[in-house]
Each structure stands twice: as structure tokens, then as C-alpha cells.
Amino acid sequence: MPMRQVKWIRGLLDISAKICQKNNVTYFPKIMNFMASTQSGSASQMDCKAEAKEAELMKLSGSPIGFIQSCFKSKNGTPRQPSVCAFSRAKLRVLKEVFPNPEHSIQGLAEFSHVWILFIFHKNGDRKFTKAKVKPPRLDGDKVGVFATRSPHRPNPIGLTLAKLDRIEGNTLHLSGVDIIDGTPVLDIKPYVPSYDNPDRIHHHQTPSLNPCHVLDFTDLGPSDPMLRDNRDTSDAACSVNEKKVSRENLVSVLNQKSTCHPNDTLLRSQSRATESKVTLDSHAQRHASDLQHVETAGGSLLGERSDECSQSSQVGVADWINSPPITSLEVRFTTHAETELEKFQKDSSDPSYCLELLLDQQEAKQAICNILEADPRSTYRRNNCKDRLYFFTVDTLHITCWFGVNFVEVVRIQPVKFADDL
């Protein structure tokens, strides 16, 4: 029976029951049973709706596509942002439970230098409520709205980080510059595309195919953050310079011909040709050098005006406390004992306790420790109320003990993680 009819009949029965009660007339049992059955039927329908809604929510929450194998085993010492430590390495293996052939899902991803990782803050604990205001460590005690921060304690504990994609082996991504702890469930992977994700590349109310801001962007072919740029050797750098020369000439040609193709397509084609033959790049660059100089001389003022307009329309703003926090970078020191212990850690050490899993060597391990401590990884509470206590954290298979002074931090002990007694 439709719910509308049930509600209508129940309304009539309620009126009849009140009339019978007022006139001391016995109410018929069958009617009582009908009312009870309609109530139970309505309740059961409400239960079904609740179960369907819960199932839909469970479907929306999704399931992990993989789990991070990180050099950080605990929250202590884990960088708050990926740009803090470029040597923080991790692996992400796409599960076969998600795709029968997981390597197919990441085909073509190796053409990108960086990837977005969406993950769950699974170590937040069972909090019944989320604070609307939080104390970011960089503000050293002052409060700000949770949505104006990168706090892990959010209404939905979803994290986002930009990691460098070093290489892909089968269904495993090798990453660096991560700020994620070991065992973190990952929800999704997306490629980083500067023209989509960098506000400096986004210009509103302009046609993308003829956008002079994009066409005149000669130098920045990757992420604008210097911490996210790929470290290349001398030969690769020389090849990169030649690639930019050819790309620049092709872009000027696009301006002259008023081509409708997207400038990024021209960049990709020129970069592809650059990797095939360096000799061809050099000859091509020399052949068009005079033409490029002529175009720059003749239209320099016009192009400069367009560039200024673009820079004004794409200004990016952040809170002052992000760039100028009340806390300063710390000087990192090592005791002689800590230096000696650090030298024992190798990639292929004869002692399994001193074998590095993700970091390449002891120099990289030392640089990672310095990067982490320079940014002061302590919470606001620990910084202000636990100044006389030792601080412990892990990097790869190293367990580090340190203490903080005024504007400096000193590493006093380094030992294998398996020997530490405070974990």
C-alpha cells in the first residue's frame, strides 16, 4: 500500500479512536491491529531507507587503492609539508584488489614528474568532534579556523600532498618529498599538471589557445616551487637549456602565425624532439636565433605589456603567517657520538640493523634529519611546555634522539629503530 494512503487511513483511524474514547465506545481490535501493522510497516520502511542511506555513504567513502611504505614510522618528526624534506622517500603499490592488472592503471603516469596523493589521516584516533579553531605550530599558540590550515584533525580526515615521482616499477610508485607516515591508506593518485594546478598559469576571461601569458612563459616549464624541481646532472641540464631554446622559438612562431593550437602542445612536441636528438636541437636553435632576436626587438614593448597584465591578473595570496611565521629556522648540530653512529648506516650494510630501506646513503640520511629539525617538528604544546625533554623521531631505519635549545637543536644519539625502547 502506498505511504500516502497509509497516512490518510491512519489519520481517519486516529480521529475515530478519539471519538470512540469520548463516547465510551469500545474500539474494535481489528482496527487496533491495523494501526499497529501500519506503524510497524512505516517503521520498517524508515529502517530500509536508513540502511540504504548508510550503504550509499559507505560507498562514497571508498576504499584504499594502496598503502604508503614510508621512511617515517611515526608522527614525530614527520614533515608537515612535502617541501620540508626532499629526501623523504616512500613507495606506493597499487593493490590487485582494486584492479586485476594494477600496472595498467598507472600506464602513462611516468611521463609526469609529480603526482597528487590523496590519503586518510588514519592515526587521528577516535575523536567525537572536530575543533573549529586550531593552533598551527607555525603560529606558536595563536588560533585560526581549521579550514585555513593544513591540520590533520578535520571533519573528514582527508590529506593531500604533492610528491615527486622518481620512477615506476610494475605496480609500484617510487616517491620522494613526501610528508606521510608508514602504513597510510591512499585513496587516489592524480598527475600534477602546472597549467591546471598552478594559479600562476591560470588566467581568467581569456581564450586558452591565444593566451599570451601562456605563450610568453618561456622559463618555467615545471612546478614553480624550487623544492619541487627535479635534480638533474650536467648533461641533462644542458639538454634542458636547448629544449627551452627550441620551445621558445616554436612559441614565437605560434604568436606570428596566430595558431589556434594550445601552447602546451607545442611545448610537448618540442620537448619530445629534444630528447630524440641533441644535435638536431642545436642546429635548429642556431637556424632560428636571428629570427627570434628580431621578434623580441620589434615587439618587446608590446610583449612586456601583455606579460605585466598577466602577472597582475594571476596574483596569488596567502596568509602572512605562512611566509613570515613567529618561529624561526633552527641550527642543527650533531654530537661526535651521533656522527659516529650515523656512519654505520649503509644501503647494503653487513649488519641488517644498520641497513637503509628507502634512503640511499648516510649523507642523504643526515640531510633528511637536518631538513626535518630545521623546520622544528615539535607541536605548539611540546615547544612551550616540554622544553627540557628529549625529542624522539624516526627516519627510515634510524631512531634519532635530540634536544632543543634557543634557536638550535642538537642530535645526541642515533641508533637502529629495532633497538629503541620508546617506540
C-alpha positions in Angstrom: 0.0 0.0 0.0 1.4 3.4 -0.9 2.6 5.5 2.0 0.2 8.4 1.2 -2.8 6.1 1.5 -1.5 4.6 4.8 -1.0 8.1 6.3 -4.6 9.0 5.2 -6.1 5.9 6.7 -4.1 6.3 9.9 -5.4 9.9 10.2 -9.0 8.7 9.9 -8.4 5.9 12.4 -6.9 8.4 14.9 -10.0 10.6 14.6 -12.3 7.5 15.0 -10.3 6.4 18.1 -10.7 9.8 19.8 -14.5 9.8 19.0 -14.9 6.3 20.5 -12.9 7.2 23.5 -15.0 10.3 24.1 -18.3 8.4 23.8 -17.1 5.4 25.8 -17.4 3.1 22.8 -15.2 0.0 22.5 -12.6 0.4 19.8 -12.5 -2.7 17.6 -9.4 -4.9 17.9 -9.0 -5.3 14.2 -8.7 -1.6 13.8 -6.1 -1.6 16.6 -4.2 -4.4 14.8 -4.3 -2.5 11.5 -2.9 0.6 13.1 -0.1 -1.4 14.7 0.7 -3.0 11.4 0.8 0.3 9.6 3.1 1.7 12.3 5.4 -1.3 12.0 5.3 -1.1 8.2 6.1 2.6 8.3 9.0 1.9 10.8 10.3 -0.9 8.6 10.3 1.4 5.6 12.1 4.0 7.5 14.7 1.4 8.6 15.1 0.4 4.9 15.7 4.0 3.9 18.2 4.4 6.7 20.1 1.3 5.7 20.1 2.4 2.1 21.4 5.8 3.0 24.1 4.2 5.2 25.1 1.9 2.3 25.3 4.8 0.0 27.5 6.7 2.4 29.8 3.7 2.8 30.1 3.6 -1.0 31.0 7.3 -1.1 33.7 6.8 1.5 35.6 4.5 -0.9 38.4 2.0 -0.1 42.2 2.4 -0.3 43.9 1.7 -3.6 47.2 1.1 -1.7 49.2 1.8 1.4 52.3 4.0 1.7 55.6 2.4 2.7 57.3 5.5 4.1 60.6 6.3 5.8 58.6 7.8 8.6 57.3 5.2 11.1 55.6 7.6 13.5 54.0 11.0 13.6 57.0 12.5 15.5 59.5 14.0 13.1 57.3 13.6 10.0 57.4 16.8 7.9 54.2 18.9 7.9 54.6 19.7 4.2 56.3 17.9 1.3 58.7 20.8 0.6 60.4 20.5 4.0 62.5 17.4 3.1 63.3 16.5 -0.5 64.9 13.2 0.6 61.9 11.7 2.4 61.2 8.7 0.3 58.3 6.3 0.0 56.7 3.6 -2.1 53.1 3.2 -3.1 51.9 -0.2 -4.5 48.5 -0.2 -6.2 46.6 -3.2 -4.9 45.4 -6.1 -7.0 42.1 -6.0 -5.2 41.4 -2.7 -6.9 42.5 -3.7 -10.4 43.2 -7.2 -11.7 46.1 -5.7 -13.6 47.2 -2.8 -11.3 50.1 -1.8 -13.6 47.6 -0.9 -16.3 46.0 1.8 -14.0 49.3 3.8 -13.9 50.3 3.4 -17.5 51.4 6.8 -18.8 51.9 8.2 -15.3 55.7 8.0 -15.7 55.5 10.9 -18.1 54.7 13.2 -15.2 57.3 14.5 -12.7 55.0 15.0 -9.7 51.7 13.4 -8.5 49.0 14.4 -6.1 48.4 11.8 -3.4 45.0 11.8 -1.6 45.1 9.8 1.7 43.5 9.3 5.1 44.8 10.5 8.4 44.4 7.1 9.9 46.2 7.9 13.2 43.9 10.7 14.3 42.2 8.5 16.9 38.5 8.2 17.7 37.6 11.8 18.1 33.9 12.5 18.6 34.1 16.1 17.4 36.4 18.4 15.5 37.5 21.8 16.8 36.5 24.7 14.6 39.7 26.6 15.6 43.2 25.0 15.9 46.7 26.1 16.8 49.1 25.7 13.8 52.6 25.0 15.0 53.9 27.9 12.9 51.7 30.3 14.8 53.2 29.2 18.1 49.9 29.2 20.1 47.6 31.5 18.2 44.3 30.1 16.9 42.9 30.1 13.4 40.0 28.3 11.6 40.6 24.7 10.8 39.9 25.3 7.1 42.6 28.0 7.0 45.2 25.4 8.0 46.6 22.0 6.9 45.7 20.4 10.2 45.2 16.6 10.0 42.3 16.9 12.5 39.4 17.8 10.2 35.7 16.9 9.9 36.8 14.4 7.2 40.4 13.2 7.8 41.5 13.5 4.2 45.1 14.6 3.4 46.6 15.9 0.2 50.3 16.0 -0.7 52.3 16.8 -3.8 55.1 14.2 -4.2 57.9 13.8 -6.7 57.6 10.7 -8.9 61.1 9.2 -9.2 60.2 6.1 -11.1 57.6 3.4 -11.6 58.4 -0.4 -11.3 55.4 -2.6 -12.2 52.5 -1.5 -10.0 54.8 0.4 -7.5 55.4 4.1 -7.5 58.7 5.3 -6.0 58.2 8.8 -4.5 60.2 11.4 -2.7 59.5 14.6 -0.9 56.6 13.0 1.0 55.1 14.0 4.4 53.1 10.8 5.0 53.8 8.2 7.7 54.2 4.5 7.0 51.0 2.4 6.5 48.8 5.4 5.5 45.9 4.3 3.3 45.8 6.1 -0.1 42.5 7.0 -1.8 43.7 8.3 -5.1 46.6 9.4 -7.4 46.4 12.3 -9.8 49.1 13.7 -12.0 50.4 17.2 -11.3 49.8 19.5 -14.4 51.2 23.0 -14.0 48.7 24.6 -16.4 45.8 23.2 -14.3 47.2 23.2 -10.8 49.4 26.3 -10.6 47.5 29.6 -10.1 50.3 31.5 -11.9 49.3 29.6 -15.0 45.5 30.3 -14.7 44.2 33.5 -16.3 40.5 34.1 -16.3 38.4 35.7 -19.1 41.0 34.8 -21.8 41.0 32.4 -24.6 43.4 29.5 -23.7 44.6 28.9 -27.2 45.6 32.5 -27.7 46.6 33.4 -24.2 49.8 35.5 -24.3 50.6 34.7 -20.7 51.0 31.0 -21.6 52.8 31.7 -24.8 55.3 34.0 -23.2 56.1 31.7 -20.2 59.5 30.7 -21.6 61.4 29.7 -18.5 59.1 28.0 -16.1 58.3 24.6 -17.6 57.7 22.8 -14.3 56.4 23.4 -10.8 57.2 26.9 -9.6 58.3 25.8 -6.2 62.1 25.4 -6.2 61.8 22.5 -3.8 59.8 20.6 -6.4 62.3 20.9 -9.3 64.0 17.8 -10.5 67.7 17.4 -9.7 69.5 16.6 -12.9 73.1 16.1 -13.9 75.1 18.4 -16.1 74.3 16.7 -19.3 70.6 16.8 -18.6 70.8 20.4 -17.7 72.5 21.2 -21.0 69.8 19.3 -22.9 67.1 21.2 -20.9 68.6 24.5 -22.0 68.4 23.5 -25.6 64.9 22.3 -25.1 63.9 25.7 -23.8 65.5 27.4 -26.8 63.6 25.4 -29.3 60.4 25.7 -27.3 60.8 29.5 -27.2 61.3 29.7 -30.9 58.2 27.5 -31.6 56.2 29.7 -29.3 57.2 32.9 -31.1 56.2 31.2 -34.3 52.8 30.5 -32.8 52.5 34.2 -32.0 53.3 35.2 -35.5 51.0 32.7 -37.2 48.2 33.2 -34.6 47.9 29.5 -34.4 44.9 28.1 -32.6 46.7 25.1 -31.1 47.3 25.1 -27.3 50.9 26.3 -26.5 51.4 23.3 -24.1 51.0 21.0 -27.2 53.9 22.9 -28.8 56.0 22.6 -25.7 55.4 18.8 -25.5 56.2 18.3 -29.2 59.4 20.4 -28.9 60.5 18.6 -25.8 59.9 15.2 -27.4 62.1 16.2 -30.4 64.7 17.4 -27.9 65.0 14.1 -26.2 65.4 12.3 -29.6 68.5 14.2 -30.9 70.5 16.8 -29.1 72.4 17.6 -32.4 69.1 18.4 -34.1 68.2 20.7 -31.3 71.5 22.7 -31.6 71.2 23.2 -35.3 67.6 24.1 -35.0 68.3 26.6 -32.4 71.1 28.3 -34.4 68.9 28.4 -37.5 66.2 30.4 -35.8 68.3 32.5 -33.4 68.3 35.6 -35.6 64.6 35.4 -36.2 63.9 35.2 -32.5 66.1 38.2 -31.8 64.3 40.2 -34.4 60.9 39.3 -32.9 62.0 40.2 -29.4 63.4 43.6 -30.5 60.4 44.6 -32.6 57.7 43.6 -30.3 59.4 43.8 -26.9 57.3 46.6 -25.5 54.1 45.0 -26.6 55.0 41.6 -25.2 56.2 43.2 -21.9 52.8 44.9 -21.5 51.0 41.7 -22.1 53.2 39.9 -19.6 52.5 42.6 -17.0 48.8 42.3 -17.5 49.1 38.5 -17.0 51.1 38.9 -13.8 48.6 41.3 -12.4 45.6 39.0 -13.2 47.2 35.9 -11.6 48.4 37.2 -8.3 48.3 34.5 -5.6 47.8 35.5 -2.0 48.5 33.5 1.2 48.3 34.4 4.9 51.2 36.4 6.3 52.0 33.7 8.9 52.7 31.2 6.2 55.7 33.2 4.8 56.6 35.0 8.0 55.8 32.8 10.9 56.6 33.8 14.5 59.1 30.9 14.8 62.5 30.8 13.1 64.5 28.1 11.5 66.8 26.2 13.8 70.5 25.4 13.6 71.1 21.7 13.6 74.1 20.2 15.5 75.4 16.6 15.8 77.4 15.3 18.8 80.5 13.2 18.0 78.8 10.1 19.2 75.8 10.7 16.9 78.1 11.3 13.9 79.9 8.0 14.6 76.7 6.1 14.8 75.4 7.6 11.6 78.4 6.4 9.7 77.3 2.8 10.4 74.1 3.1 8.3 74.5 2.0 4.7 72.3 0.8 1.9 73.9 -2.6 1.9 75.3 -2.9 5.4 76.5 -6.3 6.6 74.5 -5.7 9.8 70.8 -5.9 9.0 70.0 -3.5 11.8 72.0 -0.7 10.0 70.6 -1.3 6.5 68.7 1.6 5.0 65.4 0.7 3.3 64.4 3.8 1.4 67.2 6.4 1.8 70.2 5.9 -0.5 73.2 6.5 1.9 74.2 8.1 5.2 74.7 11.6 3.6 71.1 11.6 2.4 70.0 10.4 5.8 71.9 13.2 7.5 70.4 15.8 5.1 66.9 14.5 5.8 67.5 14.8 9.6 68.7 18.4 9.1 65.7 19.4 6.9 63.3 18.0 9.4 64.8 19.6 12.5 65.4 23.0 10.9 61.6 23.4 10.5 61.1 22.5 14.2 58.7 19.4 14.0 57.5 19.9 17.6 53.9 20.7 18.4 53.0 24.0 20.0 52.4 22.3 23.3 55.7 20.5 23.3 57.6 23.6 22.2 56.2 25.7 25.0 55.7 23.2 27.8 58.3 20.5 27.3 61.4 22.5 26.6 63.6 20.4 29.0 62.6 17.0 27.5 64.3 14.9 24.8 62.6 14.6 21.5 62.5 11.3 19.5 61.6 10.5 15.9 62.5 8.0 13.2 63.7 8.3 9.6 63.9 5.1 7.6 65.7 2.6 10.0 67.2 5.4 12.1 65.9 6.3 15.5 67.0 9.9 16.5 67.3 11.4 19.9 67.7 15.2 20.2 67.1 18.1 22.4 66.2 21.7 21.6 67.9 24.8 22.8 67.5 28.5 22.0 67.5 28.7 18.2 69.3 25.4 17.8 68.7 21.7 18.1 71.3 19.0 18.8 71.2 15.4 17.8 72.7 13.5 20.7 72.1 9.8 19.6 71.3 7.8 16.5 70.5 4.1 16.7 68.6 1.4 14.7 64.9 1.6 15.2 64.8 -2.0 16.4 67.0 -1.1 19.4 64.9 1.9 20.5 62.8 1.3 23.7 60.5 4.3 23.4 58.5 3.1 20.3 
